[in-house]
Amino acid sequence: MDKLTSMKVFAAVARLGSFTAAAEELGISRAMASKYMNYLENNLDVRLLNRTTRQLSLTEVGSTYQERINNILAEIEETEQAITQLQTEPRGTLKIMAPPSFGSFHLARILGRYKERYPRVVIEMILTDRAPDLFEEGLDLAIWIGELEDSDLIARKLATSRSVVCGSPEYFVRNGIPQTPADLEQYNCLTFSTRTPFSDWKFMINGKLTTLHPTGTFRSNSADPLRIAAINNCGLVQLPSYIVGLDIQSGRLQPVLKKYEPEPLVINAVYIHRRHLSTKARTFVDFISEQFQPVPYWEKWIDEN
């Protein structure tokens, strides 16, 4: 039997002076209360209660035990209340990892609104394009774009992002506009120097996903230099719409080859445990999902162009 429950039964019997009243308070039968009491006395090998047909009274040992366990049970109740509060009121440090462009352009943009709702959460954001190791790095969650290789992680879809080929209007005035992906051989294409979900240029050609490896005179391990280079007439880029959406809306970049766009990339929140996801992590995932639904605002930026 459960020793903690036995202690609670004894405390209730000692306080109320009745097995019947104690059982009613604890939501168990009188017979079960008696069993818990017998278990506790047998386990301690002492008599805690003097029982007669008319009344119950504490033995000397029982009085001492009552005083001690009342303090213990009070501490346990306070601890349980504190844990419950932690689970209902988000607080503490929330450690997340995200791709640099997504973290800078979008997560940082909405953090102020999240903090208005949950002021006791401290957010630590790590920006990197490498795959996250949530356990080793002590992460609460990560934002991952594209296919999820680690099948042990739980993924929750937050939004999608199109892969957009674009360049500056001035660049197209000088060089013309490509009509098919095959035309890219004639253009200076700005590409990633390291492996990312965006390293390969993907297109839907005749209903099939096709991967191309265009070349050019500028490469970078980060999306932002490629984007800025394209704005400044250096060539073409293929980047997610969440990176170039605002530039397209403003007219700094112009999308091309729209009819060849592949299926949108999926933006996921990934974490280790669904059941034991902390309240601070759950509220953050719910919040950012809310910000990007039903259509992400970066897609609206492009559609407004």
N, C-alpha and C positions, 0 to 999 in steps of 0.2 A: 504493500500500500504506500501511498504518498505521504512522506513524513511532514512536508509543509502543510498539507491539508489536515493532517492529524493535529498539528500545532494550532491551526486555526480553529478546529473543532474544540480543542481543550480551552483555548482562550475564550471562545463564545460560551461554552458551558460554565466556566469559572465566573464569567461576568454576569451571565443571566441566571445562573443557579438552576438550570433545567436543561435536560437533554432535548426535550420537545421544543422549547423555545430556540435553542441553539440550532437544531436541525432545520426549523422553519426559516431562521435568518440566513442560513447557508444554502438553503434550497435542496436539502437531502432528507432522507427518511430518518426517523428516530433510531431505527435499527442500524442504519449505516453510521450514524453519529456514534453509537455505542461501539461499533466495530473499530472505528478510527481511534476511539479513546482506549480500547483494549490494546490495539496495536501499539500505540504510543507508550503505554505503561509497560508492556512486555518488552518493547525495544529498549527502554531505559532501565528496565528491571527494578522499578520503584512503583509505589502506589501514590498517585497524585490526588485522587479524590476519595473521600469517605462517602460511601453510598449507604443510605437506609431507605426504607420504603417511603419515608416522608420528606427527606431532604438530602441535599448534597452539600458537602463542605470540603474545603481544601485541606490536605495534609500539610504539615510543615514544609516538606519538600515541594509540594504542589504550589504553595504560596511563593516560594523562592523562584520556582520555574515560571510561574505566571508573570512575575515582575520582569524576568529576563526576556521571555519570548514576546511580551508586549512591545518591548523596545525593538526586538528583531523584526517583528511583523510590521511595525510602524516604518522602519527603514526600508523594508521590502516594498511597502505600498508607495512610499515616496519615490523610490527608484523606478517603479513601474509607471508612476504618473509622469516622471521626468522623461522616460523613454517614449511614452505616448505623446507627450507634448512635442518632442523632437520629430516624431513621425507626422504630426498634424501641422506644426508651424515650421516651415523651412528655415534652416539656419546653418551656419558653419561654412566651410570652404567647399566650393564646387569646382573640381579640377576637370577641365575639358580640353580636348585636342581638336584642332580643325585645320584644314588647308589654309595657307596664308591669305589668299585672295578672299575666300569665303568668310574667314574670321574677321578680316579687316573691313571688307565692304558691307557685310550683312550682319554678323553677330554683334560687332561693336555698335552698329547702327541702332539695334533694338535693345541693347543692354539697359539703357536708361529706363525704358518702359517696364522691363522686368524688375528692376530695382525698386521702382515705385510700388510694385505689388508685394515684393518680398525683400524688404530692406535689410534683413538679418543674414542674407546669403552673401558671402564673399566669393567672387568668381576669379579663378586663376585660369587663364587661357594660354595654351601652348600652340603655336602656329608652326606647322610643318607639313610637307607633302608625303612623308613616309607613313607606312602603315602603322597604326597604333598597337601597342602592347599594353592593354588596359591593366592587366594584373601587375606586371613588373613595374609599370610607371605610376601605379596608384591612381589611375584615372577613374573618374566617376562615369564618364561617357566620352565618345568621340563623334565627330561629324566625318562621314566618309562618303565620297562621291564615286559612283561607278559600282562595279561588281565587288561583292564582299567575299574574300577568299577564305577567311576563317569562319567555318560553318558553326563553330561553337558559340559565336557571339549572337546576341539577339539584335535584330535590325528593325527599326521603325522608320518607315518612309515619311519624310518631311515635305519633299517637293521634288520637282524635276527641273532639268536645265537643258536647253537645246545646245548643240554644238554649231557655232556660227562662224562662217568664213567672212572676214570683213577687212577693209582697208580704208584709207582716208579718201574722201572725194577727190582731192587734188591728185593722189596717186592714180586713181582711175582716169582722170582727165589726161594724164601723161601716158598711161600704159594701156588704156582700154579696160573693159570689164570681161572677166572670164565667163564663158557660156556653159562649159562643162568641166568636171574635175580634171579631165585630161589636159585642159588648157593651162593648168597650174605649172606645168613644166616651163612655161614662158614667163613666169612671174617669180619675183623674189619672195620666198616664203620664210617667215620668221618662226623658228621651231624651238622646242625644248631640247636642252642638252642632256637631260636626265630622264629616267623613266617616270612617267606620271600617267594618270588615267587619260591625259590629253596628248600624250606624245605622238601617237599615230593619228593621222588625219583620216577620218572615216566618212564614207558616203554611201547612200543607197543608190545603186546603179542597176537599172533593169530589175528592180525588186530584190536585189541581193546586197548585203552589207559588204562593202569593198574598202580595204585599207590601202592608203597611199603613203608614200614617204617623200614628200616634196623637200627640196633643198633651198638654201638661200645663204645670205652673207651675214646673218646674225642669229645667234642662238643664246639661250639663257636657261638657267635652272628654275626661274621664277616667271610667273605669268605677267606680272606688272611691267617689267622692262619690255616684254614683247608687245604688250598693249600700247605702251607709250611710244615705242618705236613705230608701230603701225599708225598711230595718230599723227606722227611727224613724218609721214610719207615714205617710210623705209620699205614697206612691202605689205604682204597679206599675213593674217593670222587666222588660225581656227581655235577659238576659245569658247568656253561655256558662256551662255547668255547672262548668267549672273555676274560675270566679269565685265562684259562689253555692253550690257543692256543700256546703261546710262549714257555711254558714249554714242551709241546708235541713236538714242532719243534726242541727244543734243546736236546730232549732225557731225560730230567729230569723226565717227566711223560709219561706213556704209556696208550693209550686209549684201552678200552675193551668193549665188548657187543655192538659193533657198530650197528649190525643189529636190535637191540631192541630200538634204539634211538627214542624218541617221536618226534612229529612235533616241528620244531624250535620255540623258543621264539621270539616274536616280540619286537623290541626296538623302542619305540615311543618318539617323542617330543610332549609334551602336553601343551596346553595353553588355555586361557579363550576365547579370541575373535579372530576369523579369520579376520574379516574386519578391526579391529583396531590394529592388531599386529604391534608393533613398527618396524621401519626399522632395528634397532640394533638386535632385536629378529629374524626378518625374515632373515636377512643376516646370522645370526649364524646358524639357522636351515638349510638354504640352503647350507651353507658351510660344516657342519658336515655330511649332507646327501651325499654331493658330495664326501667326504672322504671315505665313506663306500660302495660306489657303483662301479660296479654292484655286486661284491662279496666282502664281508668284508674281510679285510686282515687277521683277526684272523682265518677265515676258510681256507685261503690259507696256513697259518702256519701249520695247522693240515694236510691238504692234501699233503704238502711237506714231511711229516714224513714217 
